[in-house]
Amino acid sequence: MSDDAHLQVVRGTPDDVELAALVAGILAATSSTPAPDLAAPASAWADRRRQLRPQPAPAPGADAWRWSLRG
């Protein structure tokens, strides 16, 4: 951040802790490092693609009944 950056309080009387929190928030918002991805990888059991028919669909035959409820 450059030395000529200015911050002006236009309303209220913030104390030192409130100003420090504001400056820390502004610096965090303008930082160039991306935030870490906190999303956990999805479980294979939660993957909805498991419920779809395999591609290509199985040919009619002795095991076709196994896929009859998945259509």
C-alpha positions as CSV (number, residue, x, y, z in Angstrom):
1,M,0.0,0.0,0.0
2,S,1.3,3.4,-0.8
3,D,2.0,6.1,1.8
4,D,-0.5,8.5,0.3
5,A,-3.5,6.4,1.1
6,H,-6.0,8.2,3.4
7,L,-8.9,7.1,5.5
8,Q,-11.4,9.5,6.8
9,V,-14.1,8.9,9.4
10,V,-17.2,10.9,8.4
11,R,-19.6,9.8,11.1
12,G,-19.3,8.6,14.7
13,T,-16.3,8.3,17.0
14,P,-14.6,4.9,16.5
15,D,-12.0,3.9,19.1
16,D,-8.6,2.4,18.4
17,V,-9.8,-1.2,18.3
18,E,-12.6,-0.4,15.8
19,L,-10.2,1.5,13.5
20,A,-7.6,-1.3,13.7
21,A,-10.4,-3.8,12.7
22,L,-11.4,-1.6,9.8
23,V,-7.8,-1.3,8.5
24,A,-7.2,-5.0,8.9
25,G,-10.4,-5.7,6.9
26,I,-9.4,-3.4,4.1
27,L,-5.9,-4.8,3.9
28,A,-7.3,-8.4,3.8
29,A,-9.8,-7.5,1.1
30,T,-7.1,-5.9,-1.1
31,S,-4.4,-8.6,-0.6
32,S,-3.3,-10.4,-3.8
33,T,-3.1,-13.9,-2.3
34,P,-6.2,-16.0,-2.9
35,A,-8.1,-17.4,0.0
36,P,-7.6,-21.1,0.7
37,D,-10.3,-23.4,-0.5
38,L,-12.0,-24.7,2.6
39,A,-14.5,-26.9,0.9
40,A,-14.0,-30.5,1.7
41,P,-13.8,-32.9,-1.2
42,A,-17.1,-34.6,-1.8
43,S,-17.4,-38.2,-0.7
44,A,-17.8,-40.8,-3.4
45,W,-20.9,-41.9,-1.6
46,A,-22.4,-38.4,-2.1
47,D,-21.6,-38.3,-5.8
48,R,-25.0,-38.2,-7.7
49,R,-23.4,-39.6,-10.8
50,R,-23.4,-43.0,-9.2
51,Q,-27.2,-43.1,-9.5
52,L,-27.2,-42.6,-13.2
53,R,-27.2,-45.3,-15.8
54,P,-23.8,-46.2,-17.0
55,Q,-23.0,-45.0,-20.5
56,P,-23.7,-46.8,-22.7
57,A,-26.7,-48.5,-21.2
58,P,-26.4,-52.3,-20.9
59,A,-27.8,-54.4,-23.7
60,P,-30.9,-56.4,-23.0
61,G,-30.1,-59.8,-21.6
62,A,-30.0,-61.8,-18.4
63,D,-28.8,-58.9,-16.2
64,A,-31.2,-56.3,-17.7
65,W,-33.5,-56.6,-14.7
66,R,-30.8,-55.2,-12.4
67,W,-31.1,-51.9,-14.2
68,S,-34.9,-51.8,-14.5
69,L,-35.4,-49.7,-11.3
70,R,-32.8,-47.2,-12.4
71,G,-34.6,-45.7,-15.3
